[in-house]
């Protein structure tokens, strides 16, 4: 159990004792009580909102509750002071020994420091990327891929069983267009001069598929009707594109567990409809004209509708088209029904900005299908704007009409892409500046963090080169500023819990920037004062203590970088 969780348990135990003794009324709900670092470090090490949370229930002034709780906590051997602030906040300062013990825990746990205990029964499915298999993954999908993958790692690190999933949209009209585009490339490979019509896929990524088909079949399908080749070309093209997509994602260190084909849904669509119908959530009705349209191409007609307005959506949603075929939404409903049938206790979808309008209807469908038992959390990721030296940057477009993920990774490297994609909240637009991304300055967050780890890795080598015989570290030799860095490192387990609960992996990038800054500040003190250096040739005891501190910080940096899929470099060139 990490330090913040341990003190939360201590405070909960004291509150229970206060209820038992009559200092507080019995039966209080204390679930809202928290323990966290105060915003101002000068106020102490930990702060609790216990008195503020309980004041209404207890019908006591919050300050009165806080004073009584402070008196109890101040008797503890691990608490130096317990002080009430403002209307009833309680700030705790811990004994120095608590932070020395926490550094020892960080050193003992290594990169597993902060890892949550396994949560039995917690099975989370996270679906991300899911780009149509009609072309390579482009930069527009890149951010969602990183956010989804980092979130999956975060949830797993927090102790959940996680499945990473990719939904292959291989059953729509766009796949027929893909097959026809491949047929053109097949004819081109046989020597025919072809023109790619408007609406087809023009990228040269289809050329190798056409060449392979030409080598295998010769001119057999050149003049053949679509009925003889369309189905086979669809399957071949989708398989080839999925191989390409997997390769592109692997360049970003993304490998998913499940690739679910829309074509495999089969009877699931009808099953999902029947489940909803049995619950009185399907009806025949007429939708209003879509807002913002002229109505010239719209005519009112009875449709099979899902009652999504009962779950907070703006409109009921059609399940069938006018020709009797299923709507795209019906396929999505069936897909999520399949996920529920696989026994997941929570679902997470990472959508691009163009799918924001789908959030309400999909959360409504999952709430209806699971009868509210399984939450669906949809993260909408905004666009990335490519820049260079502050100006819009256009790379080569080998894909035909967009910049691929692979273009970006090849330009700056996997670690830079992954880290920078997490430097803003996903719902905020992001500018990716290629010049800044490769700068070796503190303005480049990924360099600044990796440089901190590389500096830490260098300290052991420096000690060996100096011929220092290191004793067992005496952590009482650490200075207050150095102990402050321990306190920041000790907040990593709490951050893992909070970021996982909020489904916000970008918090890790922010935390890493703070931890790296704390280490660099200590390092820079040694530039001004030799007595503040980490390695001091004639002071083995201080060196040992500071190297233990550095190793602890390095463990946390390495652990956090690992969660977001970025290498913890030992040297930078």
C-alpha positions in Angstrom: 0.0 0.0 0.0 1.4 3.4 -1.0 1.8 6.2 1.5 -1.2 8.3 0.5 -3.5 5.3 0.6 -2.0 4.2 4.0 -2.8 7.6 5.5 -6.3 7.6 4.1 -6.8 4.3 5.9 -5.4 5.9 9.1 -7.8 8.8 8.9 -10.7 6.5 8.1 -9.8 4.5 11.3 -9.6 7.6 13.4 -13.0 8.8 12.1 -14.5 5.4 12.9 -13.0 5.7 16.4 -14.5 9.2 16.8 -17.9 7.7 15.9 -17.5 4.9 18.4 -16.5 7.3 21.2 -19.4 9.7 20.5 -17.2 12.5 19.2 -19.0 12.1 15.9 -22.5 10.6 15.2 -22.7 7.0 14.1 -23.3 5.9 10.5 -21.4 8.7 8.7 -20.7 8.1 5.0 -16.9 8.7 4.8 -16.4 7.6 1.2 -15.8 11.2 0.0 -12.8 11.7 2.3 -9.5 12.1 0.5 -5.8 12.5 1.3 -3.6 14.4 -1.1 -0.6 16.7 -1.2 -1.7 20.3 -0.4 -1.5 22.8 -3.3 1.1 24.8 -1.4 4.0 22.6 -0.1 4.6 25.1 2.7 1.3 23.9 4.3 2.6 20.4 4.9 2.9 17.0 3.3 -0.7 15.8 3.2 -4.1 17.4 3.4 -7.5 15.9 4.1 -11.0 17.2 3.4 -12.6 15.0 6.1 -14.1 17.8 8.1 -15.5 19.5 5.1 -17.1 16.3 3.8 -18.7 15.3 7.1 -19.9 18.6 8.4 -23.5 18.4 7.0 -23.9 14.8 8.0 -22.5 15.3 11.5 -24.3 18.7 11.9 -21.1 20.0 13.4 -19.0 23.0 12.2 -16.2 21.7 10.0 -13.5 23.4 12.1 -14.7 21.6 15.2 -14.4 18.2 13.5 -11.0 19.1 12.1 -9.6 20.2 15.5 -10.8 16.9 17.1 -9.3 14.8 14.3 -6.1 16.8 14.4 -5.7 16.1 18.1 -5.9 12.4 17.5 -3.5 12.4 14.5 -0.9 14.6 16.3 -0.4 11.7 18.8 0.8 9.4 16.2 4.6 8.7 16.0 4.6 9.1 12.2 2.9 12.6 12.3 5.0 15.6 13.2 2.2 18.2 13.1 -1.5 18.3 12.4 -2.8 21.8 11.7 -6.2 23.1 10.9 -6.4 25.7 8.1 -9.2 27.9 7.0 -12.8 26.7 7.6 -11.7 23.1 8.3 -9.0 21.7 6.1 -6.5 19.6 7.9 -2.8 19.6 6.9 -0.3 17.0 8.1 3.4 17.1 8.2 5.0 13.7 8.5 8.1 12.7 10.3 11.2 12.7 8.1 11.5 8.9 8.7 8.3 8.4 6.7 9.9 9.8 3.6 13.1 8.0 4.0 11.1 4.8 4.3 9.2 5.7 1.2 12.4 6.2 -0.8 13.5 2.7 0.4 10.2 1.3 -0.9 10.8 3.0 -4.2 14.3 1.5 -4.4 13.0 -2.0 -3.5 10.1 -2.0 -5.9 12.0 -0.6 -8.9 9.8 0.0 -12.0 6.9 -1.8 -10.2 6.6 1.1 -7.7 3.1 2.4 -8.1 1.7 -0.7 -9.8 -1.8 -1.4 -8.5 -2.8 -4.7 -7.0 -4.8 -7.0 -9.3 -8.5 -6.1 -9.3 -10.3 -9.4 -9.6 -13.4 -9.1 -11.9 -12.3 -5.9 -13.5 -12.2 -6.6 -17.2 -11.9 -3.5 -19.4 -12.1 -3.5 -23.2 -10.5 -0.4 -24.9 -11.1 0.0 -28.6 -8.8 2.5 -30.4 -7.5 3.4 -33.9 -10.2 1.3 -35.8 -9.4 3.2 -39.0 -11.1 1.9 -42.1 -8.9 -0.7 -43.8 -8.7 1.4 -47.0 -5.3 3.0 -46.5 -2.4 3.4 -44.1 -2.9 4.9 -40.6 -2.6 8.7 -41.1 -1.5 11.4 -38.7 -5.2 12.1 -37.9 -5.4 8.6 -36.3 -1.9 8.9 -34.7 -3.0 10.8 -31.6 -5.9 8.5 -30.9 -3.6 5.5 -31.3 -1.2 6.9 -28.7 -3.9 8.0 -26.3 -5.7 4.6 -26.5 -2.5 2.6 -26.1 -1.2 4.7 -23.2 -4.6 4.5 -21.6 -4.6 0.7 -22.0 -1.2 0.5 -20.4 -2.2 2.8 -17.6 -5.3 0.8 -16.8 -3.3 -2.5 -16.8 -0.6 -0.9 -14.6 -3.3 0.1 -12.1 -4.3 -3.5 -11.8 -7.1 -4.1 -14.3 -7.3 -6.9 -16.9 -7.3 -5.0 -20.2 -8.0 -6.0 -23.8 -6.8 -3.8 -26.6 -9.1 -4.0 -29.5 -9.3 -2.8 -33.1 -12.6 -2.8 -35.0 -12.2 -3.5 -38.7 -14.8 -1.7 -40.8 -14.8 -4.3 -43.6 -18.5 -4.5 -44.4 -19.3 -1.1 -45.9 -19.4 0.4 -49.4 -15.9 1.9 -48.9 -14.5 -1.6 -49.0 -16.1 -2.1 -52.5 -14.4 1.1 -53.6 -11.1 -0.3 -52.2 -11.5 -3.5 -54.2 -12.2 -1.4 -57.4 -9.2 0.7 -56.7 -7.1 -2.4 -56.4 -8.5 -3.7 -59.6 -7.2 -0.6 -61.3 -3.8 -1.1 -59.9 -3.9 -4.8 -61.0 -4.6 -3.6 -64.6 -1.9 -1.1 -64.3 0.6 -3.8 -63.2 -0.3 -5.6 -66.5 0.8 -2.6 -68.5 -2.5 -0.7 -68.9 -2.4 3.1 -68.5 -5.1 3.8 -65.9 -6.6 7.0 -64.5 -7.8 6.9 -60.8 -11.4 8.3 -60.9 -12.7 10.8 -58.3 -13.8 8.9 -55.2 -11.4 6.0 -55.6 -8.3 5.5 -53.4 -5.3 7.0 -55.3 -2.4 6.2 -52.9 0.5 4.2 -54.3 0.2 1.9 -51.2 -2.2 -0.2 -53.4 0.4 -0.7 -56.2 2.1 -3.7 -54.5 -1.3 -5.4 -54.1 -2.1 -4.9 -57.7 1.3 -6.3 -58.7 0.8 -9.4 -56.5 -2.6 -10.0 -58.1 -1.1 -9.6 -61.6 1.7 -12.0 -60.8 -0.8 -14.6 -59.5 -3.7 -14.3 -61.9 -2.2 -12.8 -65.1 -4.9 -11.0 -67.2 -7.7 -13.3 -66.0 -9.8 -10.5 -64.4 -8.9 -7.6 -66.7 -12.2 -7.6 -68.6 -14.2 -9.8 -66.2 -17.4 -8.5 -64.7 -17.3 -7.4 -61.0 -19.2 -10.4 -60.0 -16.2 -12.6 -60.7 -13.6 -10.7 -58.8 -15.1 -8.1 -56.4 -15.6 -10.4 -53.4 -12.1 -11.9 -53.7 -10.4 -8.6 -54.3 -12.2 -7.2 -51.2 -10.8 -9.9 -49.0 -7.3 -9.7 -50.4 -7.2 -5.9 -50.2 -8.5 -5.8 -46.7 -6.0 -8.4 -45.5 -3.2 -6.6 -47.2 -4.2 -3.3 -45.7 -4.5 -4.7 -42.2 -1.0 -6.1 -42.5 0.2 -2.6 -43.5 -1.8 -1.0 -40.6 -0.3 -3.5 -38.1 3.2 -2.6 -39.4 2.5 1.1 -39.1 1.2 0.7 -35.6 4.2 -1.5 -34.6 6.4 1.4 -35.6 4.7 3.3 -32.8 5.0 0.2 -30.5 1.3 -0.5 -30.7 0.1 -4.1 -30.8 -3.5 -4.9 -30.1 -4.9 -8.1 -28.7 -8.1 -8.4 -30.8 -8.9 -7.4 -34.4 -12.7 -7.7 -34.7 -14.1 -7.9 -38.2 -17.4 -6.1 -38.8 -18.1 -8.9 -41.4 -18.1 -11.4 -38.5 -21.1 -9.8 -36.7 -23.5 -12.0 -38.7 -26.6 -12.7 -36.5 -25.4 -10.4 -33.7 -27.3 -7.4 -35.2 -30.6 -9.2 -35.1 -29.8 -10.5 -31.6 -29.1 -7.0 -30.3 -32.3 -5.7 -31.9 -34.3 -8.5 -30.2 -32.8 -7.7 -26.8 -33.7 -4.1 -27.1 -37.2 -5.0 -28.5 -37.8 -7.3 -25.5 -37.1 -4.4 -23.2 -39.6 -2.2 -25.0 -36.9 0.0 -26.6 -37.7 -0.6 -30.3 -40.6 1.1 -32.0 -41.8 2.1 -35.4 -41.7 5.9 -35.8 -41.0 8.8 -38.1 -37.9 10.9 -37.4 -37.9 14.7 -37.7 -36.0 16.3 -40.5 -32.3 16.5 -39.6 -31.3 19.9 -38.2 -29.3 22.1 -40.6 -30.7 20.4 -43.8 -33.0 21.9 -46.4 -35.2 18.9 -46.5 -35.1 18.6 -50.3 -33.7 15.0 -50.2 -35.6 14.0 -47.1 -39.0 12.5 -46.8 -40.8 11.3 -43.6 -41.2 7.6 -43.5 -41.9 4.9 -40.8 -38.6 3.4 -39.5 -37.4 0.9 -37.0 -36.1 3.1 -34.2 -34.1 2.6 -31.0 -35.5 4.6 -28.1 -32.1 6.3 -27.4 -33.8 9.5 -26.1 -34.7 7.5 -23.0 -31.0 7.4 -22.2 -30.2 11.1 -22.8 -29.7 11.1 -26.6 -31.1 14.0 -28.7 -33.1 11.8 -31.0 -34.2 8.2 -31.4 -31.9 6.3 -33.8 -32.8 4.4 -36.9 -31.8 0.7 -37.0 -32.8 0.0 -40.6 -32.4 1.8 -44.0 -35.2 2.3 -46.4 -34.1 -0.8 -48.4 -34.4 -2.9 -45.2 -30.6 -3.3 -44.6 -29.1 -2.4 -41.3 -27.8 1.1 -40.6 -24.2 1.8 -39.7 -25.5 2.5 -36.2 -27.2 -0.9 -36.0 -23.8 -2.5 -36.7 -22.2 -0.5 -33.9 -24.9 -1.5 -31.5 -24.4 -5.2 -32.4 -20.6 -4.8 -32.0 -21.0 -3.4 -28.5 -23.5 -6.1 -27.7 -20.9 -8.6 -28.7 -18.4 -6.9 -26.3 -20.9 -7.2 -23.5 -21.5 -10.9 -24.3 -17.7 -11.4 -23.8 -18.0 -10.4 -20.2 -16.3 -7.0 -20.0 -17.1 -4.9 -16.9 -16.3 -1.6 -18.6 -15.9 -0.4 -22.1 -13.7 2.5 -23.4 -13.8 3.8 -27.0 -11.3 6.3 -28.3 -12.9 8.3 -31.2 -11.6 10.9 -33.5 -13.1 14.4 -33.6 -15.3 13.5 -36.5 -17.2 10.9 -34.4 -18.1 13.3 -31.6 -21.8 13.1 -32.6 -21.8 9.4 -31.9 -21.1 9.7 -28.2 -24.7 10.1 -26.9 -26.2 7.4 -29.1 -23.5 4.8 -28.3 -23.6 5.4 -24.6 -27.4 5.1 -24.8 -27.1 1.8 -26.6 -24.7 0.3 -24.1 -26.7 1.5 -21.2 -29.8 -0.1 -22.7 -28.1 -3.4 -23.6 -26.3 -3.8 -20.3 -29.3 -2.4 -18.2 -26.9 0.2 -16.9 -24.4 -2.3 -15.4 -21.5 -1.7 -17.8 -20.3 1.8 -18.4 -19.1 3.0 -21.8 -16.5 5.8 -21.6 -15.9 7.5 -25.0 -12.8 9.7 -25.3 -12.9 12.1 -28.3 -9.5 13.1 -29.5 -9.0 16.3 -31.4 -6.9 16.9 -34.5 -3.2 17.4 -34.8 -1.8 20.3 -36.7 1.6 19.7 -38.3 4.0 22.6 -37.9 7.7 23.4 -38.5 9.3 26.4 -36.8 5.9 27.8 -36.1 4.6 27.5 -39.7 2.2 24.9 -41.2 4.3 22.0 -42.5 3.3 19.8 -45.4 5.2 16.5 -45.7 5.3 14.3 -48.7 2.0 12.6 -49.2 2.9 9.1 -50.3 -0.5 7.9 -49.3 -2.2 9.9 -51.9 -4.0 12.7 -50.1 -2.8 12.6 -46.5 0.3 12.4 -44.3 0.8 8.9 -42.8 1.6 8.0 -39.2 4.8 6.3 -40.6 5.9 9.6 -42.2 5.8 11.3 -38.8 7.5 8.4 -36.9 10.2 8.2 -39.6 10.8 11.9 -39.3 11.2 12.3 -35.5 11.1 8.8 -33.9 8.6 6.8 -31.9 9.4 8.2 -28.5 8.9 11.8 -29.6 5.6 11.1 -31.2 4.2 9.2 -28.3 5.3 11.7 -25.7 4.2 14.8 -27.5 0.8 13.3 -28.3 0.2 13.3 -24.6 1.3 16.8 -23.8 -2.2 18.2 -24.0 -5.6 16.9 -22.9 -6.9 14.8 -25.9 -10.0 17.0 -26.2 -7.8 20.0 -27.0 -6.3 20.6 -30.4 -2.5 19.9 -30.6 0.2 21.5 -32.7 3.1 19.1 -33.5 6.1 21.2 -34.4 8.8 19.0 -36.1 11.6 21.5 -35.3 10.7 21.7 -31.6 10.2 18.0 -31.4 13.9 17.2 -32.1 15.4 20.2 -30.2 17.7 19.2 -27.3 16.4 21.9 -24.9 14.3 22.1 -21.8 11.5 23.4 -24.1 11.2 19.9 -25.6 9.4 17.9 -22.9 10.4 14.4 -24.2 14.1 15.4 -24.3 13.9 17.1 -20.9 12.5 13.9 -19.3 14.8 11.5 -21.1 17.8 13.7 -20.3 16.9 13.5 -16.6 17.0 9.7 -16.8 20.2 9.8 -18.8 21.9 12.0 -16.2 20.7 9.7 -13.5 22.2 6.7 -15.4 25.5 8.6 -15.7 25.9 9.0 -11.9 26.8 5.4 -11.2 29.4 5.5 -13.9 30.8 8.8 -12.5 31.1 7.2 -9.0 33.0 4.2 -10.4 35.3 6.5 -12.4 36.0 8.5 -9.2 36.9 5.3 -7.4 34.5 5.9 -4.6 33.9 3.0 -2.2 30.2 3.6 -1.4 28.8 2.6 2.0 25.2 1.7 2.7 23.2 4.9 2.1 22.3 7.0 5.1 19.2 8.8 4.0 19.3 11.1 7.0 22.0 13.0 5.1 19.6 14.1 2.4 18.9 17.9 2.5 15.3 19.3 2.6 15.3 20.1 -1.1 16.3 16.5 -1.9 13.6 15.2 0.4 11.1 17.3 -1.5 12.0 15.4 -4.6 11.3 12.1 -2.7 7.9 13.5 -1.8 7.2 14.2 -5.5 8.3 10.7 -6.5 6.1 9.2 -3.8 3.0 10.8 -5.4 3.4 8.4 -8.4 1.2 5.6 -7.1 -1.6 8.1 -6.2 -1.3 9.6 -9.7 -1.6 6.2 -11.3 -4.9 5.6 -9.4 -6.3 9.0 -10.2 -5.3 9.0 -13.9 -6.7 5.5 -14.3 -10.0 6.3 -12.7 -10.3 9.5 -14.8 -9.1 7.7 -17.9 -6.5 10.4 -18.5 -3.0 9.1 -19.5 -1.9 12.7 -20.4 -1.5 13.3 -16.6 1.6 11.0 -16.7 3.3 13.3 -19.2 2.6 16.3 -17.0 3.9 14.5 -13.9 7.1 13.4 -15.7 7.8 17.0 -16.7 7.5 18.0 -13.0 9.7 15.1 -11.8 12.4 15.8 -14.4 12.4 19.5 -13.5 12.9 18.6 -9.8 15.9 16.4 -10.6 17.4 18.9 -13.0 17.1 21.6 -10.3 19.1 19.5 -7.9 21.7 18.7 -10.6 22.0 22.4 -11.4 22.7 23.3 -7.7 25.8 21.2 -8.0 26.9 23.3 -11.0 27.0 26.4 -8.7 28.1 24.7 -5.5 30.4 21.6 -5.6 29.1 20.5 -2.2 25.7 20.0 -3.7 26.8 17.6 -6.4 25.5 14.0 -6.5 29.0 12.6 -6.7 31.6 14.0 -4.3 34.9 12.1 -4.4 35.9 12.8 -0.8 32.5 12.4 0.7 31.4 8.7 0.1 28.5 8.9 2.7 26.8 11.9 1.0 27.4 10.4 -2.4 25.8 7.2 -1.4 22.7 9.0 0.0 22.3 11.1 -3.1 22.9 8.2 -5.5 20.1 6.4 -3.7 17.9 9.4 -4.2 18.8 9.5 -7.9 18.1 5.8 -8.4 14.7 6.2 -6.7 13.8 9.1 -9.0 15.1 7.1 -12.0 12.9 4.2 -11.0 9.8 6.4 -11.1 10.8 8.1 -14.3 11.4 4.7 -15.9 8.2 3.3 -14.6 6.1 6.3 -15.8 7.8 6.4 -19.2 7.1 2.7 -19.6 3.4 3.2 -19.0 3.2 5.7 -21.9 5.5 3.5 -24.1 8.5 5.8 -24.2 12.1 4.5 -23.8 14.0 5.6 -20.7 17.3 6.4 -22.4 20.5 5.8 -20.5 22.5 8.1 -22.8 21.6 10.8 -25.3 23.7 11.7 -28.3 
